[in-house]
Amino acid sequence: MINGFADFLSNVPLWTAFVAFITAQLIKLCLYYLSGKKRAISLFGSGGMPSSHSASVTALSFSVGFNHGFGSVAFSVAAIFAAIVMYDAANVRQATGKNAEAINFIVDLLKKSFSDKVIDYKLLKTTLGHNRLEVCGGFLWGMLIAMGQFFLLRR
């Protein structure tokens, strides 16, 4: 049991992915603050630049590659996983966010049209996905974090 916990704590690819996720979210918070946007955003929110999902899966993949070899089965699994997550972020979740915008617009029209009726509806979240630039930003950030991890731990 103790060895398992020690293995968990020394799992470099796992912690590299975690660092990439948290730092990408912090970058996102800073960019929103500097842009002056009044949108509510949290440390664990979705959407925005850079994609923390893309950063974490890219960091995981590259860390696995650096630590176990880019020809390893583990790297293959991590790379395919990363590709699926990034595709999903830029396509499926992006489309879901656009659908949420349309639904919110329709509900708003209905509220205005039927003002005598009470329509109790919580608006859907619209920032679910990323555009391709945000996914590329996350990819680059994750790659940089993994490279930094590799070179720092090699010393």
Biotite code that builds the C-alpha atoms (Angstrom):
import biotite.structure as struc

atoms = struc.array([
    struc.Atom([0.000, 0.000, 0.000], chain_id="A", res_id=1, res_name="MET", atom_name="CA", element="C"),
    struc.Atom([2.782, 2.457, 0.901], chain_id="A", res_id=2, res_name="ILE", atom_name="CA", element="C"),
    struc.Atom([4.711, 1.597, -2.274], chain_id="A", res_id=3, res_name="ASN", atom_name="CA", element="C"),
    struc.Atom([1.569, 2.261, -4.311], chain_id="A", res_id=4, res_name="GLY", atom_name="CA", element="C"),
    struc.Atom([1.201, 5.701, -2.769], chain_id="A", res_id=5, res_name="PHE", atom_name="CA", element="C"),
    struc.Atom([4.884, 6.442, -3.348], chain_id="A", res_id=6, res_name="ALA", atom_name="CA", element="C"),
    struc.Atom([4.466, 5.338, -6.973], chain_id="A", res_id=7, res_name="ASP", atom_name="CA", element="C"),
    struc.Atom([1.484, 7.674, -7.298], chain_id="A", res_id=8, res_name="PHE", atom_name="CA", element="C"),
    struc.Atom([3.466, 10.600, -5.891], chain_id="A", res_id=9, res_name="LEU", atom_name="CA", element="C"),
    struc.Atom([6.386, 9.896, -8.220], chain_id="A", res_id=10, res_name="SER", atom_name="CA", element="C"),
    struc.Atom([4.247, 9.500, -11.361], chain_id="A", res_id=11, res_name="ASN", atom_name="CA", element="C"),
    struc.Atom([5.920, 12.185, -13.472], chain_id="A", res_id=12, res_name="VAL", atom_name="CA", element="C"),
    struc.Atom([3.487, 12.121, -16.433], chain_id="A", res_id=13, res_name="PRO", atom_name="CA", element="C"),
    struc.Atom([0.493, 12.451, -14.113], chain_id="A", res_id=14, res_name="LEU", atom_name="CA", element="C"),
    struc.Atom([1.919, 15.447, -12.257], chain_id="A", res_id=15, res_name="TRP", atom_name="CA", element="C"),
    struc.Atom([3.127, 17.035, -15.489], chain_id="A", res_id=16, res_name="THR", atom_name="CA", element="C"),
    struc.Atom([-0.421, 16.870, -16.861], chain_id="A", res_id=17, res_name="ALA", atom_name="CA", element="C"),
    struc.Atom([-1.759, 18.322, -13.598], chain_id="A", res_id=18, res_name="PHE", atom_name="CA", element="C"),
    struc.Atom([0.738, 21.214, -13.688], chain_id="A", res_id=19, res_name="VAL", atom_name="CA", element="C"),
    struc.Atom([-0.153, 21.915, -17.322], chain_id="A", res_id=20, res_name="ALA", atom_name="CA", element="C"),
    struc.Atom([-3.866, 21.989, -16.482], chain_id="A", res_id=21, res_name="PHE", atom_name="CA", element="C"),
    struc.Atom([-3.523, 24.300, -13.469], chain_id="A", res_id=22, res_name="ILE", atom_name="CA", element="C"),
    struc.Atom([-1.076, 26.689, -15.132], chain_id="A", res_id=23, res_name="THR", atom_name="CA", element="C"),
    struc.Atom([-3.226, 26.874, -18.292], chain_id="A", res_id=24, res_name="ALA", atom_name="CA", element="C"),
    struc.Atom([-6.224, 27.769, -16.116], chain_id="A", res_id=25, res_name="GLN", atom_name="CA", element="C"),
    struc.Atom([-4.156, 30.436, -14.335], chain_id="A", res_id=26, res_name="LEU", atom_name="CA", element="C"),
    struc.Atom([-3.041, 31.868, -17.688], chain_id="A", res_id=27, res_name="ILE", atom_name="CA", element="C"),
    struc.Atom([-6.685, 31.936, -18.753], chain_id="A", res_id=28, res_name="LYS", atom_name="CA", element="C"),
    struc.Atom([-7.678, 33.804, -15.573], chain_id="A", res_id=29, res_name="LEU", atom_name="CA", element="C"),
    struc.Atom([-4.898, 36.350, -16.115], chain_id="A", res_id=30, res_name="CYS", atom_name="CA", element="C"),
    struc.Atom([-5.858, 36.889, -19.761], chain_id="A", res_id=31, res_name="LEU", atom_name="CA", element="C"),
    struc.Atom([-9.505, 37.446, -18.821], chain_id="A", res_id=32, res_name="TYR", atom_name="CA", element="C"),
    struc.Atom([-8.486, 39.881, -16.099], chain_id="A", res_id=33, res_name="TYR", atom_name="CA", element="C"),
    struc.Atom([-6.174, 41.805, -18.447], chain_id="A", res_id=34, res_name="LEU", atom_name="CA", element="C"),
    struc.Atom([-8.793, 41.894, -21.215], chain_id="A", res_id=35, res_name="SER", atom_name="CA", element="C"),
    struc.Atom([-11.281, 43.608, -18.904], chain_id="A", res_id=36, res_name="GLY", atom_name="CA", element="C"),
    struc.Atom([-14.043, 41.150, -19.795], chain_id="A", res_id=37, res_name="LYS", atom_name="CA", element="C"),
    struc.Atom([-16.817, 41.022, -17.254], chain_id="A", res_id=38, res_name="LYS", atom_name="CA", element="C"),
    struc.Atom([-17.543, 37.334, -17.750], chain_id="A", res_id=39, res_name="ARG", atom_name="CA", element="C"),
    struc.Atom([-17.565, 35.074, -14.729], chain_id="A", res_id=40, res_name="ALA", atom_name="CA", element="C"),
    struc.Atom([-14.742, 32.560, -14.929], chain_id="A", res_id=41, res_name="ILE", atom_name="CA", element="C"),
    struc.Atom([-13.378, 30.138, -12.408], chain_id="A", res_id=42, res_name="SER", atom_name="CA", element="C"),
    struc.Atom([-10.224, 28.134, -11.977], chain_id="A", res_id=43, res_name="LEU", atom_name="CA", element="C"),
    struc.Atom([-12.066, 25.039, -13.188], chain_id="A", res_id=44, res_name="PHE", atom_name="CA", element="C"),
    struc.Atom([-14.252, 26.603, -15.895], chain_id="A", res_id=45, res_name="GLY", atom_name="CA", element="C"),
    struc.Atom([-14.207, 25.502, -19.521], chain_id="A", res_id=46, res_name="SER", atom_name="CA", element="C"),
    struc.Atom([-13.559, 27.450, -22.701], chain_id="A", res_id=47, res_name="GLY", atom_name="CA", element="C"),
    struc.Atom([-11.033, 30.206, -23.321], chain_id="A", res_id=48, res_name="GLY", atom_name="CA", element="C"),
    struc.Atom([-7.366, 30.567, -24.187], chain_id="A", res_id=49, res_name="MET", atom_name="CA", element="C"),
    struc.Atom([-5.431, 28.344, -23.764], chain_id="A", res_id=50, res_name="PRO", atom_name="CA", element="C"),
    struc.Atom([-7.392, 25.118, -23.637], chain_id="A", res_id=51, res_name="SER", atom_name="CA", element="C"),
    struc.Atom([-6.434, 23.494, -20.337], chain_id="A", res_id=52, res_name="SER", atom_name="CA", element="C"),
    struc.Atom([-7.818, 20.171, -21.555], chain_id="A", res_id=53, res_name="HIS", atom_name="CA", element="C"),
    struc.Atom([-5.500, 20.312, -24.566], chain_id="A", res_id=54, res_name="SER", atom_name="CA", element="C"),
    struc.Atom([-2.595, 21.422, -22.391], chain_id="A", res_id=55, res_name="ALA", atom_name="CA", element="C"),
    struc.Atom([-3.033, 18.575, -19.913], chain_id="A", res_id=56, res_name="SER", atom_name="CA", element="C"),
    struc.Atom([-3.403, 15.766, -22.460], chain_id="A", res_id=57, res_name="VAL", atom_name="CA", element="C"),
    struc.Atom([-0.518, 17.118, -24.527], chain_id="A", res_id=58, res_name="THR", atom_name="CA", element="C"),
    struc.Atom([1.690, 17.374, -21.443], chain_id="A", res_id=59, res_name="ALA", atom_name="CA", element="C"),
    struc.Atom([0.682, 13.834, -20.498], chain_id="A", res_id=60, res_name="LEU", atom_name="CA", element="C"),
    struc.Atom([1.509, 12.497, -23.966], chain_id="A", res_id=61, res_name="SER", atom_name="CA", element="C"),
    struc.Atom([4.860, 14.225, -24.261], chain_id="A", res_id=62, res_name="PHE", atom_name="CA", element="C"),
    struc.Atom([5.811, 13.331, -20.695], chain_id="A", res_id=63, res_name="SER", atom_name="CA", element="C"),
    struc.Atom([5.011, 9.680, -21.381], chain_id="A", res_id=64, res_name="VAL", atom_name="CA", element="C"),
    struc.Atom([7.075, 9.935, -24.564], chain_id="A", res_id=65, res_name="GLY", atom_name="CA", element="C"),
    struc.Atom([10.044, 11.537, -22.813], chain_id="A", res_id=66, res_name="PHE", atom_name="CA", element="C"),
    struc.Atom([9.938, 9.091, -19.893], chain_id="A", res_id=67, res_name="ASN", atom_name="CA", element="C"),
    struc.Atom([8.950, 5.825, -21.609], chain_id="A", res_id=68, res_name="HIS", atom_name="CA", element="C"),
    struc.Atom([9.911, 6.418, -25.239], chain_id="A", res_id=69, res_name="GLY", atom_name="CA", element="C"),
    struc.Atom([8.008, 7.822, -28.182], chain_id="A", res_id=70, res_name="PHE", atom_name="CA", element="C"),
    struc.Atom([7.809, 4.316, -29.627], chain_id="A", res_id=71, res_name="GLY", atom_name="CA", element="C"),
    struc.Atom([6.169, 2.836, -26.543], chain_id="A", res_id=72, res_name="SER", atom_name="CA", element="C"),
    struc.Atom([2.634, 1.531, -26.332], chain_id="A", res_id=73, res_name="VAL", atom_name="CA", element="C"),
    struc.Atom([2.001, 3.948, -23.439], chain_id="A", res_id=74, res_name="ALA", atom_name="CA", element="C"),
    struc.Atom([2.870, 6.912, -25.671], chain_id="A", res_id=75, res_name="PHE", atom_name="CA", element="C"),
    struc.Atom([0.594, 5.600, -28.425], chain_id="A", res_id=76, res_name="SER", atom_name="CA", element="C"),
    struc.Atom([-2.332, 5.352, -26.015], chain_id="A", res_id=77, res_name="VAL", atom_name="CA", element="C"),
    struc.Atom([-1.656, 8.821, -24.580], chain_id="A", res_id=78, res_name="ALA", atom_name="CA", element="C"),
    struc.Atom([-1.280, 10.383, -28.047], chain_id="A", res_id=79, res_name="ALA", atom_name="CA", element="C"),
    struc.Atom([-4.554, 8.910, -29.336], chain_id="A", res_id=80, res_name="ILE", atom_name="CA", element="C"),
    struc.Atom([-6.288, 10.002, -26.121], chain_id="A", res_id=81, res_name="PHE", atom_name="CA", element="C"),
    struc.Atom([-4.897, 13.533, -26.606], chain_id="A", res_id=82, res_name="ALA", atom_name="CA", element="C"),
    struc.Atom([-6.056, 13.681, -30.216], chain_id="A", res_id=83, res_name="ALA", atom_name="CA", element="C"),
    struc.Atom([-9.594, 12.641, -29.241], chain_id="A", res_id=84, res_name="ILE", atom_name="CA", element="C"),
    struc.Atom([-9.786, 15.194, -26.412], chain_id="A", res_id=85, res_name="VAL", atom_name="CA", element="C"),
    struc.Atom([-8.517, 18.020, -28.630], chain_id="A", res_id=86, res_name="MET", atom_name="CA", element="C"),
    struc.Atom([-10.873, 17.099, -31.472], chain_id="A", res_id=87, res_name="TYR", atom_name="CA", element="C"),
    struc.Atom([-13.754, 17.013, -29.009], chain_id="A", res_id=88, res_name="ASP", atom_name="CA", element="C"),
    struc.Atom([-12.814, 20.413, -27.537], chain_id="A", res_id=89, res_name="ALA", atom_name="CA", element="C"),
    struc.Atom([-12.591, 22.116, -30.932], chain_id="A", res_id=90, res_name="ALA", atom_name="CA", element="C"),
    struc.Atom([-15.557, 20.462, -32.599], chain_id="A", res_id=91, res_name="ASN", atom_name="CA", element="C"),
    struc.Atom([-18.106, 18.648, -30.463], chain_id="A", res_id=92, res_name="VAL", atom_name="CA", element="C"),
    struc.Atom([-18.002, 20.891, -27.376], chain_id="A", res_id=93, res_name="ARG", atom_name="CA", element="C"),
    struc.Atom([-17.726, 24.013, -29.550], chain_id="A", res_id=94, res_name="GLN", atom_name="CA", element="C"),
    struc.Atom([-20.910, 22.988, -31.392], chain_id="A", res_id=95, res_name="ALA", atom_name="CA", element="C"),
    struc.Atom([-22.625, 22.257, -28.075], chain_id="A", res_id=96, res_name="THR", atom_name="CA", element="C"),
    struc.Atom([-21.818, 25.787, -26.912], chain_id="A", res_id=97, res_name="GLY", atom_name="CA", element="C"),
    struc.Atom([-23.293, 27.252, -30.105], chain_id="A", res_id=98, res_name="LYS", atom_name="CA", element="C"),
    struc.Atom([-26.445, 25.174, -29.610], chain_id="A", res_id=99, res_name="ASN", atom_name="CA", element="C"),
    struc.Atom([-26.689, 26.465, -26.038], chain_id="A", res_id=100, res_name="ALA", atom_name="CA", element="C"),
    struc.Atom([-26.504, 30.052, -27.355], chain_id="A", res_id=101, res_name="GLU", atom_name="CA", element="C"),
    struc.Atom([-29.368, 29.350, -29.753], chain_id="A", res_id=102, res_name="ALA", atom_name="CA", element="C"),
    struc.Atom([-31.490, 27.725, -27.036], chain_id="A", res_id=103, res_name="ILE", atom_name="CA", element="C"),
    struc.Atom([-30.856, 30.658, -24.674], chain_id="A", res_id=104, res_name="ASN", atom_name="CA", element="C"),
    struc.Atom([-31.896, 33.069, -27.454], chain_id="A", res_id=105, res_name="PHE", atom_name="CA", element="C"),
    struc.Atom([-35.127, 31.149, -28.079], chain_id="A", res_id=106, res_name="ILE", atom_name="CA", element="C"),
    struc.Atom([-35.935, 31.059, -24.365], chain_id="A", res_id=107, res_name="VAL", atom_name="CA", element="C"),
    struc.Atom([-35.324, 34.812, -24.136], chain_id="A", res_id=108, res_name="ASP", atom_name="CA", element="C"),
    struc.Atom([-37.735, 35.389, -27.048], chain_id="A", res_id=109, res_name="LEU", atom_name="CA", element="C"),
    struc.Atom([-40.337, 33.196, -25.371], chain_id="A", res_id=110, res_name="LEU", atom_name="CA", element="C"),
    struc.Atom([-39.982, 35.109, -22.107], chain_id="A", res_id=111, res_name="LYS", atom_name="CA", element="C"),
    struc.Atom([-40.561, 38.399, -23.948], chain_id="A", res_id=112, res_name="LYS", atom_name="CA", element="C"),
    struc.Atom([-43.481, 37.025, -25.951], chain_id="A", res_id=113, res_name="SER", atom_name="CA", element="C"),
    struc.Atom([-45.245, 35.457, -23.002], chain_id="A", res_id=114, res_name="PHE", atom_name="CA", element="C"),
    struc.Atom([-44.445, 37.987, -20.297], chain_id="A", res_id=115, res_name="SER", atom_name="CA", element="C"),
    struc.Atom([-47.712, 37.177, -18.518], chain_id="A", res_id=116, res_name="ASP", atom_name="CA", element="C"),
    struc.Atom([-46.547, 33.580, -18.049], chain_id="A", res_id=117, res_name="LYS", atom_name="CA", element="C"),
    struc.Atom([-43.728, 32.695, -15.698], chain_id="A", res_id=118, res_name="VAL", atom_name="CA", element="C"),
    struc.Atom([-40.972, 30.902, -17.523], chain_id="A", res_id=119, res_name="ILE", atom_name="CA", element="C"),
    struc.Atom([-38.458, 29.703, -14.978], chain_id="A", res_id=120, res_name="ASP", atom_name="CA", element="C"),
    struc.Atom([-35.370, 28.666, -16.904], chain_id="A", res_id=121, res_name="TYR", atom_name="CA", element="C"),
    struc.Atom([-31.718, 28.786, -16.016], chain_id="A", res_id=122, res_name="LYS", atom_name="CA", element="C"),
    struc.Atom([-29.661, 29.811, -19.033], chain_id="A", res_id=123, res_name="LEU", atom_name="CA", element="C"),
    struc.Atom([-27.327, 27.183, -20.439], chain_id="A", res_id=124, res_name="LEU", atom_name="CA", element="C"),
    struc.Atom([-23.588, 27.692, -20.259], chain_id="A", res_id=125, res_name="LYS", atom_name="CA", element="C"),
    struc.Atom([-22.291, 28.654, -23.696], chain_id="A", res_id=126, res_name="THR", atom_name="CA", element="C"),
    struc.Atom([-18.512, 28.516, -23.214], chain_id="A", res_id=127, res_name="THR", atom_name="CA", element="C"),
    struc.Atom([-18.128, 24.758, -23.390], chain_id="A", res_id=128, res_name="LEU", atom_name="CA", element="C"),
    struc.Atom([-15.620, 24.321, -26.171], chain_id="A", res_id=129, res_name="GLY", atom_name="CA", element="C"),
    struc.Atom([-12.697, 26.001, -27.841], chain_id="A", res_id=130, res_name="HIS", atom_name="CA", element="C"),
    struc.Atom([-11.820, 27.403, -31.208], chain_id="A", res_id=131, res_name="ASN", atom_name="CA", element="C"),
    struc.Atom([-8.822, 25.911, -32.993], chain_id="A", res_id=132, res_name="ARG", atom_name="CA", element="C"),
    struc.Atom([-6.473, 28.689, -31.845], chain_id="A", res_id=133, res_name="LEU", atom_name="CA", element="C"),
    struc.Atom([-7.306, 27.973, -28.184], chain_id="A", res_id=134, res_name="GLU", atom_name="CA", element="C"),
    struc.Atom([-6.688, 24.248, -28.731], chain_id="A", res_id=135, res_name="VAL", atom_name="CA", element="C"),
    struc.Atom([-3.359, 25.007, -30.451], chain_id="A", res_id=136, res_name="CYS", atom_name="CA", element="C"),
    struc.Atom([-2.438, 27.309, -27.557], chain_id="A", res_id=137, res_name="GLY", atom_name="CA", element="C"),
    struc.Atom([-3.184, 24.497, -25.124], chain_id="A", res_id=138, res_name="GLY", atom_name="CA", element="C"),
    struc.Atom([-1.169, 22.058, -27.225], chain_id="A", res_id=139, res_name="PHE", atom_name="CA", element="C"),
    struc.Atom([1.846, 24.382, -27.253], chain_id="A", res_id=140, res_name="LEU", atom_name="CA", element="C"),
    struc.Atom([1.560, 25.084, -23.515], chain_id="A", res_id=141, res_name="TRP", atom_name="CA", element="C"),
    struc.Atom([1.325, 21.372, -22.697], chain_id="A", res_id=142, res_name="GLY", atom_name="CA", element="C"),
    struc.Atom([4.329, 20.601, -24.897], chain_id="A", res_id=143, res_name="MET", atom_name="CA", element="C"),
    struc.Atom([6.360, 23.342, -23.197], chain_id="A", res_id=144, res_name="LEU", atom_name="CA", element="C"),
    struc.Atom([5.418, 22.087, -19.721], chain_id="A", res_id=145, res_name="ILE", atom_name="CA", element="C"),
    struc.Atom([6.417, 18.512, -20.639], chain_id="A", res_id=146, res_name="ALA", atom_name="CA", element="C"),
    struc.Atom([9.696, 19.676, -22.166], chain_id="A", res_id=147, res_name="MET", atom_name="CA", element="C"),
    struc.Atom([10.415, 21.745, -19.072], chain_id="A", res_id=148, res_name="GLY", atom_name="CA", element="C"),
    struc.Atom([9.659, 18.761, -16.847], chain_id="A", res_id=149, res_name="GLN", atom_name="CA", element="C"),
    struc.Atom([11.927, 16.551, -18.910], chain_id="A", res_id=150, res_name="PHE", atom_name="CA", element="C"),
    struc.Atom([14.868, 18.938, -18.880], chain_id="A", res_id=151, res_name="PHE", atom_name="CA", element="C"),
    struc.Atom([14.450, 19.860, -15.194], chain_id="A", res_id=152, res_name="LEU", atom_name="CA", element="C"),
    struc.Atom([14.344, 16.246, -14.050], chain_id="A", res_id=153, res_name="LEU", atom_name="CA", element="C"),
    struc.Atom([17.239, 15.150, -16.277], chain_id="A", res_id=154, res_name="ARG", atom_name="CA", element="C"),
    struc.Atom([19.777, 17.161, -14.293], chain_id="A", res_id=155, res_name="ARG", atom_name="CA", element="C"),
])
